[in-house]
Amino acid sequence: MNDFMSLGIHRLWKDHFVRSINPGSFASSPSLGWKMLDIAGGTGDIAFRLLQHCDTINKSTSSTITISDINPEMLAEGRKRSLVTNYANSPRLDFLLANAEKLDEVPSNSIDLYTVAFGIRNFTNKNMALREAYRVLKPGGVFACLEFSGVTNPLFNAVYKRWSFGAIPLIGQLVAGDRDSYQYLVESIEKFPKQEDFRDMIVDAGFVVPGKGWEDLTGGIAAIHKGIKPVTNG
């Protein structure tokens, strides 16, 4: 689905997302590395990229990540995919079946980096999920989100919406025999808060946002949002 909605470039967005975070770059303790949590990340797309960046760019080979998802089938797919990576059966990689709106299994102030990519728009209560992200992050920890967003150019937006609502459900019906899921996809993107509104939700959860709070990708088809948990407000 992401291939259709991103015009095939979501992998480039994910690569840029990870580079923009630069995980493992300034660990509070080099021997411990970063403790990372990837939410709605069952397939491991982001998690494997984060660990690889820690290792190859920042030599942070002690950094760890937990992949969390509410869907056990997605976690099973992530475990399967991990077997062909350098992190197969590694203590640096863990899997957690959990609801992002109630992360009881994750202690407060325990995470250096919380990521969620193409998942938060599906959360029932996004504000609750943001507050949970704030809770589990250490002071100074980073919340980073990659999500479909609002196209900024009116002409491009009109073309993209015609593609989304006209072509995507039909492609879903023809290719996957599942028009409803693809229809839900485009509608969930349309309903997701636009850049300024989502930035304000992040601030309301307690985070400080760098700069304007987001970075548009490919004219706003997607955006990267970040927030930092203040050091002085544990």
N, C-alpha and C positions, 0 to 999 in steps of 0.2 A: 504493500500500500504506500509506503513512504517513497518508493520509486516513482509512482504516479504523481503524488502530491508535490514532490520536490523537483519534478522534471528530471529526475535521475541523479541529482547531485547531493542527496542527503549524506552520502559517505564523506564528501568533501567538507560539508558542514560539521560532521562529527569530528573529523580530523582537526579542523580549525578550533572547534569547541575545546578539545583537549589541550591543544597548544596554547590557547588563551588562558587556561587555568594554570598550566605549567606545574603539574603535580610533582611533589617531592622536592621542590626547589629550595624551600627554606624550612625544613622540618625543625620543630622545636628541639628535638633530640635526634641527631643523625643516626644514632644506633637503632632508634625506634622507627624512623620514617613517618610517613603520613598514614593515618587511619582513615580510610575512605568508605563511604556508603553510597552505592548507586541504586536509586529507587526506581521501580518499574523497569528494571534493567535485566529482566530474565534471560534474554538471549546472550548477554555479555558483550554486546557491541561496544559500549562505552567502557565497561570495566576493563576489558582486555587492552584497549587503547591506553587507558590511564596507567595500568601497570607497566606497559611497554615504554611509555614516556618516562615514568619514574626510573626505569632501569637504564634505558639507552641515552637519555638526555641528562638526567640529574644523578645517575648512579645511586639512586635511592632504593637499593635492593631489599630494604627492610620494610618498605611501605606495603600495606595490606589493603584489601578491599572486600566488602561484603556486598553481594548482589542480592537485592531484595525485590520481591514481586508478590502480588496477591494471587497470582495464577500459578498453580503448581506445574502445569504443563509447560509454561514458559521457563520456569526454573529448571525443569528437566531438560529442555532444549539447551539452556545455558550450560548445564553440567556436561551434556554431550559435546557441545562445541569446545568446552575447555580442554577436552581430552586431546585435541590436536594443537594445543598451545603449549608454551613453556610452563604454564601454570597448572597443568594437569595434576590433580591430587596434591597441590601445594598448600602448605599452611597459610600462605599469603592470600588465598582465595577461599571465600566462604559464601554460603547461600542461605538466605533467610526468607521463609514464607511469612509475609506480614502485610498488614494494611498500612499504607503511608500516613493515614489519618490517626493511627494509634499504634505507635512503635514501642509497645511496652517492653519488648526484648532488648531495646537499645538504651543504655544508661544516659542520663543527662550529661551534658558537657564532656562527651567522650569522642566526638568525631571531628577530624580536621577538615574534611571536604564532603559535602552532600551534593550529589548530582542527580538530575532527573532529565531525561531526554525523550521527547515525544511521548510523554506519559501523563503529565500533570493535567492536561486538558480533560482527561477522562476521570479525574478524581471527583467524587461526589461533593466533598467539602474541601475546596482548595485552600480556604483560609485556615482550616484546621490542620491541613497538611503542612502549610507554611509555618504554623506555630510549632508543630512537631519538629520540623527541620531546625527551627531556632533552638528548641529545647535540647536536641541531641548534639548540636554543634558546640565545640569548645569556644570560649571567648576568643575572638580573632579568627574563628573558622569561617569557611566560605560556603555559601549556597550558590550553586550554578545550575541554570536551567536552559535547555535548548528546546524550543517549541515553535510550531507553526504560529504565525502571527498575522499582522495586518500589512498588506502591500501598500507602500507609500505613494506610488505614482498612480494617479487616477486612471489613466489609459491602460497601464499594465494591469491594474486591479480589475478593470472591466473584462479584459481578456482572460485573466487568471480565473475569475469567478465563472465565466462562461465555460472554461475548460473544466473547472472543478464540478460544477453542478450539472453540466450538460454531458460531459464525456466520461467522467470517473465512474458514476454509477453504472453506466452502460458497459464500460470496460469490465467492471466487476461482474456484471451479469454474464458477459460473453466469455471471459477468461476463467473466472472462478465459480460461476453459477451462483453468485452471492451479491445481488444488487443491494440488499438492505445494509450489509456491513459497510459497503463503500459509500452508500448514502449517509450513513451515520458518521463516517469519517469526515466528509466534507461539511456536514452540519456541525460537528463538534469543533472543527476549526473555526467556522464562522461565528460560533457562540463564545469562543474563548476570548477573554479580555484582551483588548488591544494593548500596545506597548506601554503607553502611559498609565493605563488602568492597572495592568499587572505590576508595573513598577511600584505603584502606590500600595498595592496589596502586600508586596514584599516589605515595604517600609512600615506599614501598619502592623506587620508581624514582629517588628522590633529591629529589623536589619538596617544597617547603613548601606546605601548603594553608591558605588563609585561612579563619578561623572553623572550622566543623565540616567544611568541605570540599566541600559541595554545597548546591544549592538545589532543592527539590522543585517540580515544576510539575504543576498539576491533580491534586493529591493523590498525587503520586509516580508517575503514569503515565510521566512523563519526569523527568529531573533534569539540572541543569547542574553539572558538576564542574570545578574549577580547581586548578591547581598553579603555583607560581612557582619557577623555577630560582634557587637561592640565589646571591647576588652573590659571596659569599666562597668558594664551592666551584665553581670553573670546571671 
